Amino acid sequence: MPRPRRRRNIGFEPDVVLFKPAGIPAFELDTVILEMEELEAIRLKDFQEKDQAESAEKMGISQPTFHRLLLSARKKISDALVNGKAIKIEGGHYEFIDSPSQRRRRGRNFD
């Protein structure tokens, strides 16, 4: 039996959760699902330019796990950009936090 997944700490909630190529109706596009923790990894590493160790600590996960999330997110985003797919942000195993001691809300896909 596999070990249960730990919740990943997420520090923000996006206002926009769907991105698509212009001029093509969404129903005609294939969609890539970017999970909330993958978006958080991209935000911390690429947008805020934090190093992996600091980013992993903020998310409450190991550095190798953070690296896997980052690779997965980058692969999905590049697939969408190269192949003209929509990107939808949803799901995952996460918990919104304001600080490590103040947890607010859990992700939908976590039991």
Buried (B, 14 or more C-beta within 10 A) or exposed (E): EEEEBBBBBBBEEEEEEEBBBEEEEEEEBEBBEBBBBBBBBBBBBBEEEBEBEBBBBBBBBEBEBBBBBBEBBBEBBEBBEEEEBBBBBBBBBBBBBEEEEEEEEBBEEBE
